[in-house]
């Protein structure tokens, strides 16, 4: 089975690396020739276009920065859909809008293909070791077909329901992550201003009811000073904006989500679109004339879990099928 992967960025490159490391017959495509050359050096095939990749592959995976870029890659004259053959499976692993996934899925299905939205969650450091979590939205029959591929890239695989459900849950989780990051920025800065030791503060939060996955990971790179989590402010604004859009389509009068978007837009205007998202704390550091730093924290997160074959997470008492 020939697997094609389009998009070798921070997350996509790690996921594609897991496929290659675990023996998949892999073909890659990216606008960055250097990234493709790197994969070619490790044994992957390369494609001159997304269309050429689609013509050669049985499974096509896209992992791209935005819905607009995904639409361009899929629908261009030399894009994926133009080269797609009947029976192909399209796995959309980007964080995207569920309505856009379903729109493009109609075109894929018109070509005789099968569409699955399967975004990832857990951080780039876990994507690189094959221990990231993956959501998959599709019919059960399709999920069973793609599960062997998903378990090669991720540890915990959740069938979220029909097409689009995974993308909805992904923006929910990214929204929560963003809220936690802003709250931690305030909490850590307040602790610094109050004269608390930042290493003690980190461990106290970790041991308390205030703990979160975001604290255990992003607080470390904040306290190191690198603020490098391989995720940028423009992507946070995009993701929280997607959550806000989904909520509005369902008539939900959200209060925090628009505020989070405004905070990160302010961060973008101050520090640039591609500034690392944990550096949102800099707004508070500057306002309080402090630097929120600890001792001995890593500059980047590393996954200490041993890589293991992934598995489907069984959901007790689920009622959707």
C-alpha positions as CSV (number, residue, x, y, z in Angstrom):
1,X,0.0,0.0,0.0
2,X,1.4,3.4,-1.1
3,X,0.8,6.2,1.5
4,X,1.1,9.8,0.4
5,X,1.7,12.6,2.8
6,X,1.2,16.3,1.9
7,X,2.5,18.9,4.4
8,X,5.8,18.3,6.2
9,X,5.7,21.1,8.7
10,X,6.1,21.0,12.5
11,X,3.4,18.3,13.0
12,X,3.1,16.8,9.6
13,X,6.8,16.1,9.3
14,X,6.8,14.2,12.6
15,X,3.7,12.2,11.6
16,X,5.2,11.3,8.3
17,X,8.4,10.4,10.1
18,X,6.5,7.9,12.2
19,X,5.1,6.3,9.0
20,X,8.5,6.0,7.5
21,X,10.2,4.8,10.7
22,X,7.6,2.0,11.0
23,X,8.1,0.7,7.5
24,X,5.3,2.3,5.5
25,X,5.8,2.8,1.7
26,X,5.7,6.6,1.8
27,X,5.5,9.3,-0.8
28,X,5.7,13.0,0.3
29,X,4.9,16.4,-1.1
30,X,5.7,19.9,0.3
31,X,6.4,23.3,-1.1
32,X,9.7,23.2,0.8
33,X,12.1,21.2,-1.5
34,X,14.5,20.9,1.4
35,X,12.0,19.1,3.6
36,X,11.2,16.7,0.7
37,X,14.9,16.1,0.1
38,X,15.3,15.2,3.8
39,X,12.6,12.6,3.5
40,X,14.1,11.3,0.3
41,X,17.3,10.8,2.1
42,X,15.5,8.5,4.6
43,X,13.9,6.4,1.9
44,X,10.7,8.1,1.0
45,X,9.6,8.8,-2.5
46,X,8.8,12.4,-3.5
47,X,6.1,13.8,-5.8
48,X,6.4,16.8,-8.2
49,X,2.8,17.8,-7.3
50,X,-0.1,16.9,-5.1
51,X,-1.9,15.5,-8.2
52,X,1.1,13.2,-9.0
53,X,1.1,12.0,-5.4
54,X,-2.7,11.3,-5.6
55,X,-2.3,9.3,-8.8
56,X,0.3,7.1,-7.2
57,X,-1.2,6.5,-3.7
58,X,-3.9,4.4,-2.1
59,X,-4.0,6.6,1.0
60,X,-3.5,10.3,1.0
61,X,-2.8,12.3,4.2
62,X,-2.9,16.1,4.4
63,X,-1.6,18.1,7.3
64,X,-1.6,21.8,6.5
65,X,-1.7,25.1,8.4
66,X,-5.2,26.4,7.5
67,X,-8.5,25.5,5.8
68,X,-7.7,27.8,2.9
69,X,-4.3,26.1,2.2
70,X,-6.0,22.7,2.5
71,X,-8.6,23.7,-0.1
72,X,-5.9,25.0,-2.4
73,X,-3.9,21.7,-2.1
74,X,-7.0,19.6,-2.6
75,X,-8.8,21.6,-5.4
76,X,-6.1,23.1,-7.5
77,X,-5.7,22.0,-11.1
78,X,-2.6,20.1,-10.0
79,X,-4.1,19.2,-6.6
80,X,-5.1,16.0,-4.9
81,X,-8.6,15.7,-6.2
82,X,-7.5,16.1,-9.8
83,X,-5.3,13.0,-9.4
84,X,-7.4,10.9,-7.1
85,X,-8.5,7.4,-8.1
86,X,-11.5,5.4,-7.0
87,X,-11.2,3.6,-3.7
88,X,-8.6,6.0,-2.3
89,X,-8.8,7.1,1.4
90,X,-8.2,10.8,2.2
91,X,-7.1,11.5,5.8
92,X,-7.3,15.1,6.8
93,X,-5.1,15.6,9.8
94,X,-5.1,19.4,9.8
95,X,-6.9,21.4,12.4
96,X,-9.7,22.7,10.2
97,X,-13.3,23.7,10.0
98,X,-15.7,20.8,10.1
99,X,-18.0,22.4,7.5
100,X,-15.0,22.7,5.1
101,X,-14.0,19.1,5.7
102,X,-17.5,18.0,4.7
103,X,-17.5,20.2,1.7
104,X,-14.3,18.8,0.3
105,X,-15.3,15.3,1.3
106,X,-18.2,15.6,-1.1
107,X,-15.7,16.1,-3.9
108,X,-13.6,13.2,-2.7
109,X,-16.6,10.9,-2.5
110,X,-17.7,12.0,-6.0
111,X,-14.4,10.6,-7.2
112,X,-15.1,7.3,-5.5
113,X,-12.9,8.0,-2.5
114,X,-13.4,7.9,1.3
115,X,-12.9,10.9,3.6
116,X,-11.8,10.8,7.2
117,X,-11.1,13.9,9.4
118,X,-8.4,12.8,11.9
119,X,-6.6,15.7,13.6
120,X,-4.1,15.1,16.3
121,X,-3.7,16.3,19.9
122,X,-0.9,16.2,22.4
123,X,2.0,18.3,21.1
124,X,4.7,18.1,18.5
125,X,7.0,16.2,21.0
126,X,4.5,13.3,21.1
127,X,4.0,13.5,17.3
128,X,7.6,12.8,16.8
129,X,7.6,9.6,18.9
130,X,4.3,8.2,17.6
131,X,2.6,8.7,21.0
132,X,0.3,11.5,20.0
133,X,-3.5,11.1,20.3
134,X,-5.6,11.0,17.1
135,X,-9.3,11.7,16.6
136,X,-11.1,10.1,13.6
137,X,-14.4,11.2,12.2
138,X,-16.0,8.8,9.7
139,X,-18.2,5.8,9.3
140,X,-17.2,2.8,11.4
141,X,-16.4,0.7,8.3
142,X,-14.0,3.4,7.2
143,X,-12.5,3.7,10.6
144,X,-11.7,0.0,10.7
145,X,-9.9,0.4,7.4
146,X,-7.7,3.3,8.5
147,X,-7.0,2.1,12.1
148,X,-3.8,0.2,11.1
149,X,-2.4,3.4,9.6
150,X,-3.5,5.6,12.5
151,X,-1.9,3.3,15.1
152,X,1.4,3.7,13.3
153,X,1.3,7.4,13.8
154,X,-0.4,7.7,17.2
155,X,-0.9,6.0,20.5
156,X,-4.5,6.7,21.6
157,X,-7.0,6.6,18.7
158,X,-10.6,7.7,19.2
159,X,-13.4,7.1,16.8
160,X,-15.3,10.3,17.4
161,X,-18.3,9.6,15.3
162,X,-19.3,10.7,11.8
163,X,-17.3,12.9,9.4
164,X,-16.7,16.3,10.9
165,X,-17.0,15.2,14.6
166,X,-13.2,14.9,15.0
167,X,-12.6,18.4,13.7
168,X,-15.3,19.7,16.1
169,X,-13.6,18.0,19.1
170,X,-10.1,19.2,17.9
171,X,-11.1,22.8,18.0
172,X,-12.8,22.3,21.4
173,X,-9.5,20.8,22.8
174,X,-7.4,23.5,21.2
175,X,-9.7,26.2,22.7
176,X,-9.3,24.7,26.2
177,X,-5.5,24.6,25.7
178,X,-5.5,28.3,24.8
179,X,-7.6,29.2,27.8
180,X,-5.3,27.3,30.1
181,X,-2.2,29.0,28.5
182,X,-3.6,32.5,29.2
183,X,-4.7,31.5,32.7
184,X,-1.2,30.1,33.4
185,X,0.4,33.2,32.1
186,X,-1.5,35.2,34.6
187,X,-0.9,32.8,37.4
188,X,2.8,32.5,36.8
189,X,3.2,36.2,36.5
190,X,1.2,36.8,39.7
191,X,3.4,34.3,41.5
192,X,6.5,36.1,40.4
193,X,5.2,39.5,41.4
194,X,4.2,38.0,44.8
195,X,7.8,36.9,45.3
196,X,7.2,33.2,45.1
197,X,10.0,30.8,43.9
198,X,9.1,29.8,40.4
199,X,10.3,26.2,40.7
200,X,8.2,25.8,43.8
201,X,5.3,27.4,42.0
202,X,5.6,25.0,39.1
203,X,5.6,21.9,41.4
204,X,2.8,23.3,43.6
205,X,0.5,23.8,40.6
206,X,1.5,20.4,39.2
207,X,0.5,18.7,42.5
208,X,-2.8,20.7,42.8
209,X,-6.3,20.9,41.5
210,X,-5.0,23.7,39.2
211,X,-2.8,21.3,37.2
212,X,-3.3,20.6,33.5
213,X,-1.5,19.1,30.5
214,X,-0.7,22.6,29.4
215,X,1.0,23.4,32.7
216,X,3.1,20.2,32.7
217,X,4.3,21.1,29.2
218,X,4.1,24.7,28.2
219,X,4.9,26.1,31.7
220,X,8.2,24.4,31.4
221,X,9.3,26.2,28.3
222,X,7.9,29.5,29.7
223,X,10.0,29.1,32.8
224,X,13.0,28.1,30.6
225,X,12.6,31.3,28.7
226,X,12.6,29.7,25.2
227,X,8.8,29.7,25.0
228,X,9.3,27.1,22.2
229,X,6.4,24.7,21.9
230,X,6.6,24.6,18.1
231,X,3.2,26.4,17.9
232,X,2.7,30.0,17.0
233,X,0.3,32.8,17.9
234,X,-1.3,33.0,14.4
235,X,-2.3,29.3,14.7
236,X,-3.9,29.8,18.1
237,X,-5.9,32.7,16.7
238,X,-7.0,30.5,13.8
239,X,-7.9,27.5,16.0
240,X,-9.8,29.5,18.6
241,X,-11.5,31.4,15.8
242,X,-12.7,28.1,14.3
243,X,-14.1,27.1,17.7
244,X,-15.9,30.4,17.9
245,X,-17.3,30.0,14.4
246,X,-18.6,26.5,15.2
247,X,-20.2,27.7,18.4
248,X,-21.9,30.6,16.6
249,X,-23.3,28.2,14.0
250,X,-25.0,26.4,16.9
251,X,-26.3,29.5,18.5
252,X,-24.0,29.5,21.5
253,X,-23.3,32.9,23.1
254,X,-19.7,32.4,24.1
255,X,-17.9,34.8,26.4
256,X,-14.3,33.6,26.8
257,X,-13.6,32.5,23.2
258,X,-13.8,36.1,21.7
259,X,-11.6,37.4,24.5
260,X,-9.0,34.7,23.9
261,X,-9.0,35.6,20.2
262,X,-8.5,39.3,21.1
263,X,-5.7,38.5,23.5
264,X,-3.7,36.5,20.9
265,X,-4.4,39.0,18.2
266,X,-2.9,41.6,20.5
267,X,0.1,39.3,20.9
268,X,0.4,38.9,17.2
269,X,0.4,42.7,16.7
270,X,3.1,43.1,19.4
271,X,5.4,40.2,18.6
272,X,4.5,38.9,15.2
273,X,2.3,36.2,13.7
274,X,5.0,33.5,14.1
275,X,5.9,34.2,17.7
276,X,5.7,31.1,19.9
277,X,2.3,31.0,21.5
278,X,3.6,30.6,25.2
279,X,5.2,34.0,24.8
280,X,1.8,35.5,25.3
281,X,3.0,35.8,28.8
282,X,5.3,38.6,27.6
283,X,2.4,41.0,27.6
284,X,2.1,40.6,31.4
285,X,5.9,40.5,31.9
286,X,6.2,43.9,30.2
287,X,3.2,45.3,32.1
288,X,4.7,44.2,35.4
289,X,8.4,44.8,34.5
290,X,9.3,41.2,35.5
291,X,10.8,38.1,33.8
292,X,9.0,34.9,34.7
293,X,11.8,32.4,34.7
294,X,12.8,29.3,36.7
295,X,15.8,27.1,37.0
296,X,16.6,23.8,35.1
297,X,13.6,23.7,32.8
298,X,14.0,22.4,29.3
299,X,14.1,24.6,26.2
300,X,11.9,22.2,24.3
301,X,9.6,19.4,25.4
302,X,10.7,15.8,24.9
303,X,8.5,12.7,25.1
304,X,9.9,10.3,27.6
305,X,7.3,7.6,26.8
306,X,8.6,4.6,24.9
307,X,7.0,4.3,21.5
308,X,4.4,1.6,21.4
309,X,1.8,0.5,18.8
310,X,-1.3,2.6,19.1
311,X,-4.7,1.3,20.0
312,X,-8.4,2.3,19.7
313,X,-9.7,3.9,22.9
314,X,-12.9,2.2,23.9
315,X,-15.6,4.6,25.0
316,X,-17.9,3.1,27.8
317,X,-21.6,3.6,27.3
318,X,-21.3,5.6,24.0
319,X,-24.7,6.1,22.4
320,X,-23.8,7.4,18.9
321,X,-23.7,3.9,17.3
